[in-house]
Amino acid sequence: ALFLQLLPLFQLVNCQHCTSAAKWSHNEKSDVFADLSVEELLQVRDYMVKIPEMNITFQPLTPPSVDYLYLIELSLPKKGDVMHYLDSRKSKPAREATAVVFHGSKNIVKEYVVGPLPNPTYHRDVTFERYKMEIPLTARPPHYGEHVLRAIFIQHALKPISALLNESFGIDAAADPVFHDASPRGVKSGDRQTWLSFCRNVEGFFIHPVGFEILLNHKSTNFLSWRVVKVLYNGQYFDSISELKQQYEASAVKKIVYKPIPNYASLRPKQKPTGIAPQQFHVQGKRFSIQNNHIVYLDWSFAFGMSPLRGMRVFDVRFKGERIIYELSVQEAMSVYGSVTPHTMITKFLDGSFGIGKCAYELVRGVDCPYSATYIDTYHFLDTGVPRQLKNSICVFEHDVALPLRRHFSEIIYNSYGGLANSVLVFRTITAIGNYDYVWDFIFYQSGSVEAKVRATGYIASSFTLNNSYTYGHQVAENVTGNIHTHFVNFKVDLDVLGVKNVFQVKDMEFVNVSLPWNPEHYTMIPRLVESEFQTEQEAALHHDSKTPRYLHIASNQKNHWGHQRSYRLQVFSFPGDHLPENQAEERAMSWARYKLAITKHKDLEQSCGSLYNQNEMWAPAVDFSKFIADNERIVNEDLVAWVTAGFLHIPHAEDIPNTVTVGNGGGVLLRPHNYFDEDPSIHSVDGVYFAPGSEDSCEYNKMACLVKETCSPVLEPFSYNGFLGG
């Protein structure tokens, strides 16, 4: 009897692992969007260092005074050239790279286009073409060599106050003190002064501030000229380390006394795991296919890539063979903080300058993504000298969201049930940029919708609690204030709705008072559809603080069977705080965040809403997004790009310890067909379920009835993780 009870389980476990019988049709032309290969990165590097009139090094451990090859990445071809290549027999655009060189010897930064790949023979300076300005060296992000010199400088600078640091904070000045730095690095154009906030040397040090900060002037390319120009100790400012030392030894300051405390920031579980959470697996094999940089899933297909600066992106997104989106990409992530302490008071992070894609480290199987997901490696050349592999930094998986996409049970007149499980394809990466981790998802639905979303986790930035700290946040641990801050992210959505001749439509409702036709003396208020079409970029730049129409559409001039313009709706999910006032000098570097949505005419030179240089030169940014709109071009029957900003206000609270959860902390945009089809396209899904009385057990339109017979056991790969190896 026991054997008979266990027989179904025995058959499941021993069933041969199923593989998909689907036939995939990949587009080999998608390689026009492919990230640079290791071989191409090396070819460009070797070409650049051999240019006779330049003296370029690619070694990261180099001082700021030399000419340093900081970045190599794909230079995207012009959209028109790509479209001709994809849609006709036109020749493939030349494959080129962008090389960024910090010319320390000349105090400028240059960008060069290098090509053709894989064997480059030419380069050209495109800095002014792209930015209409020269890029000063002070606008560059710090590179590895500068970080190393800074650590050496700090050890030397803090040596005179070793006793103070040990007595007050338990910090060993001779053993690489732990700190995190503020951005931007100054208060005006040309500055390069950075506030450093020192922390306890423990896991999650971001929420262990000790009340000691210094302002380092490191503008000179000669690190021997660097100086500490301000010091903060327990809320009191000093003009130098020596002044602090003198006042401390004279007992003229309110001293902080070091006290060991348990590490409340550790992510080690408080109790050992007792089991495994429910897992998903593919009953009949995976229903998507990945070939090179191209993915096919049911009716969807798209090319993908990972920009080391901007993060993940997809191109040539097609549904049922028809292009819906030319480009969907992450553009920028920004946070503005409030505090009484200088490090956090000045902080306005623009993550694109740190490298969003560069920080897409290895994903943990079964936690960051489903255990059975397909994992993809990426490579980058950003402050590395050699291509760096980020193993398993993208995951792709089909996911049952455990909610029907649509369904109906009928008991009135006609008895039936019809429904469709909401199975989607998820394309995901997670970036850990300093203290914050962002989970980025592009989600493809069987209804023809695409969603771009982000959720935040990681550690909050914090400051040492002073008398008036609670004006800027809540206390979350002993002497620790979780500082109020905003999160804004920007997505680029280059929708091509039945071609590149599109318009921007808005729809909403209003109540009107109408007389009842059968009873004219009586009136009733009923909602009426209100539609309009915006004509110019400035009209279509929708500020966060203004009333926004509820329906926002990129529409074609073609009509569906019912006579309505075929369009895609942009549905923005956002819970943002206030944007930095526009009269602030730094705002120009993040002017994209003024808008919930902005529609611009496509231009190849308006590739991104930000730049590598905006973080450290906010007052004269290389890219000021508001200029995309200032020329106020017409957007009627044009190739349109939607720039979508979403985000949330974060007022940290006790539950952000040890770190922030993803629940409720995020935003995004959903791209939904709106009269694009004549009916919901998911009615053609092979996953549909339908039955009427008497056919409940039939497998004809209900594969669930046959699930026990057709299920095969998953074959799982052994758990592994290589993220600590450095790549």
Buried (B, 14 or more C-beta within 10 A) or exposed (E): EEEEEEEEEEEEEEEEEBEEEBEBEBBEBBEBBBBBEEEBBBBBBEBBBEEEEBEBBBEBEBBBBBBBBBBBBBBBBEBBBBBBBBEEEEEBBEBBBBBBBBBBEEBBBBBBBBBEBEEBEEBEEBBEEBBEBBBBBBBBBBBBBBBBBBEEBBBEBBEEBEEBBEBBBEBBBEEEBBBBBBBBBBEEBEBBBBBBBBBBBBEBBBBBBBBBBBBBBBBEBEBEEBBBEBBBBBBBEBEBBEEBBEBBEEEEBEEBEBEEEEBBBEEEEEEEEEEEEEEBBBBBEBBBBBEEBBBBBBBBBBBBBBBBBBBBBBBBBBBEEEBBBBBBBBBBBBBBBBBBBBBBBBBBBBBBBBBBBBBBBBBBBBEBBBBBBBBBBBBBBBBBBBBBBBBBBBBBBBBEEEEEBBEEEEEEEEEEBBBBBBBBBBBBBBBBBBBBBBBBBBBBBBBBBBBBBBBBBBBBBBBBBBEEBEEBBBBBBEBBBBBBBBBBBBBBBBBBBBEBBBBBBBBBEEEEEEEEEEEEEEEEEEEEEEEEBBBBBBBBBBBBEEEBBEBBBBBBBEEBEEEEBBBBBBBBBBBBBEBBEEEBEBBBBBBBBBBBBBBBBBEEEBBBBBBBBBBBBBBBBBBBBBEBBEEEBEBBEBBBBBBBBBBBEBBBBEEBBBBBEBEEBBBBBBBBBBBBBEEBBBEEBEBBBBBBEEBEEEEEEBBEBEEEEEBBBBEEEEEEEBBEEEB
